[in-house]
Amino acid sequence: MIDEEPDYVIGCFGGGSNFAGLSFPFVREKLVGKRDGLRVIAAESTAAPKLTKGDFRYDFGDTGRLTPLIRMYTVGHDFVPPPIHAGGLRYHGAAPTVSHLLKHSLIEAEAYPQVRIFKAAKLFSQTEGIIPAPESAHAIASVIEHARHFIKNSGSHDIDGPVILFNLSGHGLLDLSGYQEFLSNKLVDFHVDLEQVKESLRKISSSN
């Protein structure tokens, strides 16, 4: 409608529905060879890093182990993520279709801690007049990262830089307590290390 095509498509990532709904039409164009240079990026939380630190294997989709085993990127169905404000991104696994695309390098994944995403959300609210949800702020943090990377490497603030499409998937009016913690310097980051993930993944084999 605005006669533009994106160079980047970025969405926050919890389980995959939000990200897939935005990105899959563009991924199709990559698959048929129309958009080879397009970068499609899933922005997840460092507190639940299934795409960036998880393993591609069969796992249960729920902690109760009632679902069929699903082949996906996962940090383990018993994994208990830290209590971040972006509750929608705390799921342990990734949708099989998204996982397949990542496995074949058709999409990328990045992880961001919550202090950084609230910084991005604050900047966005100050410039755009919209308070984003913490989940959406993961995508915003990625947008800012890639925009700044372009400016730094090109030395240009030209509007003819890359077109970045992202999904502002929700407002943050129900998350003002998180903003209050951030503005009061009380917000803490949570990073899950590989050993924690490996320990969680070891439980999968024993529970199957």
C-alpha positions in Angstrom: 0.0 0.0 0.0 2.9 2.4 0.6 5.0 1.1 -2.3 7.7 -0.3 -0.1 9.2 -3.8 0.5 11.0 -4.7 3.7 14.7 -5.6 3.9 14.1 -6.8 7.5 11.0 -8.5 9.0 11.3 -8.7 12.8 8.8 -10.1 15.3 9.0 -11.0 19.0 9.0 -14.7 19.7 7.3 -16.7 22.4 6.0 -19.8 20.8 5.7 -18.6 17.2 2.2 -17.5 16.3 2.9 -13.8 16.5 6.2 -14.1 14.6 4.8 -16.5 12.0 1.7 -14.5 11.3 3.9 -11.5 10.3 6.8 -13.2 8.6 5.5 -16.3 6.8 4.2 -14.4 3.7 7.6 -12.9 3.3 9.4 -16.2 3.9 7.3 -17.7 1.1 8.9 -15.1 -1.2 12.3 -16.2 -0.1 11.5 -19.8 -0.7 10.5 -19.1 -4.3 13.6 -17.0 -4.9 11.9 -13.5 -5.0 13.5 -12.0 -1.9 16.9 -13.7 -1.4 18.4 -10.7 0.6 15.5 -10.5 3.0 16.4 -11.0 6.7 13.7 -12.5 8.9 14.5 -12.2 12.6 12.8 -13.7 15.6 13.5 -11.7 18.8 13.2 -13.8 21.9 14.0 -13.3 25.6 17.3 -14.3 27.2 15.2 -15.8 30.0 13.7 -18.4 27.6 16.2 -18.8 24.8 14.9 -21.8 22.9 15.9 -20.5 19.5 19.3 -19.2 20.4 20.4 -21.7 23.0 17.9 -24.6 22.8 18.2 -27.9 20.9 16.3 -29.1 17.9 14.7 -32.4 19.0 11.4 -34.0 20.0 9.9 -32.7 23.1 6.5 -32.3 24.8 4.6 -29.1 24.1 3.4 -28.9 27.7 4.8 -29.5 31.2 2.1 -32.1 31.8 3.5 -34.2 28.9 0.0 -34.7 27.5 0.8 -33.6 23.9 2.4 -35.7 21.3 6.2 -35.3 21.0 6.9 -32.4 18.7 10.1 -31.8 16.8 11.1 -28.3 17.7 13.7 -26.0 19.2 13.3 -26.4 22.9 15.0 -25.7 26.3 13.0 -28.6 27.8 9.4 -29.0 28.9 10.5 -28.9 32.6 12.3 -25.7 32.1 11.1 -22.9 34.5 11.9 -19.5 33.1 12.7 -16.6 35.4 9.8 -14.2 36.2 10.3 -11.6 33.4 7.6 -9.0 32.6 7.2 -10.3 29.1 5.2 -13.3 30.2 4.1 -14.2 26.6 7.7 -15.1 25.8 8.3 -17.6 28.6 7.3 -20.7 26.7 9.9 -23.5 26.5 9.6 -24.4 22.9 9.2 -23.1 19.3 6.5 -23.9 16.7 7.7 -26.8 14.5 7.3 -24.7 11.3 9.4 -21.9 12.7 11.9 -24.4 14.1 12.3 -26.0 10.6 12.9 -22.6 9.0 15.6 -21.8 11.6 17.2 -25.2 11.2 17.6 -24.5 7.5 18.8 -20.9 8.0 15.8 -19.3 6.3 15.2 -17.1 9.4 17.5 -15.8 12.2 17.1 -15.5 16.0 18.3 -13.0 18.5 17.8 -12.8 22.3 17.4 -9.7 24.4 17.4 -9.1 28.2 14.6 -7.2 29.8 16.5 -4.1 30.9 17.5 -3.5 27.3 14.0 -4.1 25.9 12.6 -1.6 28.4 15.1 0.9 27.2 14.0 0.3 23.7 10.3 0.6 24.8 11.0 3.9 26.6 12.6 5.3 23.5 9.7 4.1 21.3 7.1 5.6 23.6 8.9 8.9 23.7 9.3 9.2 19.9 6.0 7.5 18.8 3.7 8.2 21.6 2.7 4.6 22.1 3.7 2.5 25.2 4.5 -1.0 23.8 4.1 -4.3 25.6 7.3 -5.8 26.9 6.8 -8.7 24.4 6.7 -6.2 21.5 9.6 -4.3 22.9 11.9 -7.3 22.0 11.2 -6.6 18.4 11.7 -2.9 18.9 15.1 -3.6 20.5 16.1 -5.6 17.5 14.9 -2.9 15.1 17.0 -0.3 17.0 20.0 -2.6 16.9 19.9 -3.1 13.2 19.1 0.6 12.4 22.1 1.7 14.5 24.3 -0.9 12.9 23.4 0.5 9.5 24.1 4.0 10.6 27.4 3.1 12.2 28.7 1.1 9.2 27.4 3.4 6.5 27.9 6.8 8.2 24.5 7.8 6.8 21.2 8.8 8.3 19.7 8.7 4.8 16.1 7.7 4.6 17.0 5.4 1.8 18.5 3.0 4.3 17.0 -0.5 4.8 13.2 -0.8 5.3 12.5 -2.6 8.6 9.1 -4.1 9.2 8.1 -5.2 12.7 5.0 -6.1 14.5 3.9 -3.8 17.4 1.7 -6.6 18.7 0.3 -5.0 21.9 0.3 -2.0 24.1 1.9 -1.9 27.6 -0.8 -0.2 29.6 -1.2 -3.4 31.7 2.6 -3.6 32.2 3.2 -0.2 33.8 4.5 -1.9 37.0 7.4 -3.2 34.8 8.0 0.3 33.5 7.9 1.6 37.0 10.6 -0.9 38.1 12.7 0.0 35.0 12.4 3.8 35.7 13.3 3.2 39.4 16.4 1.1 38.4 14.9 -1.9 40.2 14.5 -4.1 37.1 17.0 -7.0 36.8 18.1 -9.0 33.8 17.9 -12.8 33.6 20.3 -14.8 31.4 20.0 -18.5 31.0 23.4 -20.2 30.5 24.0 -23.3 28.4 24.5 -25.6 31.4 21.0 -24.8 32.7 19.6 -25.6 29.2 21.6 -28.8 29.0 20.3 -29.9 32.4 16.8 -29.3 31.4 17.3 -31.1 28.1 18.7 -34.2 29.9 15.3 -34.6 31.6 13.6 -35.0 28.2 15.2 -38.4 27.5 14.4 -39.7 31.0 10.8 -38.7 30.8 10.1 -40.1 27.3 
